[in-house]
Amino acid sequence: MNLESIIKRKLTFADKVLTVEMGFLANTATESVIIEMGGTKLLVTLVLIKLDNWNNFIPLRVDYSER
């Protein structure tokens, strides 16, 4: 983990503080973002692969886990 690559931003949205953090979690993913508002945290990960035959198709997978 490279601490210099961590990006953390806070902004006000709907009279609440929205925190966005990038660059330190889900190291096997291409990119990951944690979004936090109030007592709710959302982890979003992105994995990119190069497709030789594109055919105008983008596979999408959504995994949902409430804890």
Phi, psi and omega in degrees: 000128177258110184296336179287341181270357179283129178244127179227125181229143175238138176214161180266129180220121180056044179061021176231158179272125177253123181248131178238125180234133180230150165098012181222355183236159179057062184297337179278349177275160176295318177207153176217149181221137172248126178246129183230134174215123183064232179261013183250131175240141179233125176258122178243127179239151180228130177236122180252140173228153178269124178258129178287323181244099189286309177054031177054036181235127176240109179290141180231133177229131179236121175249129182241131178218115179264132181232000000 
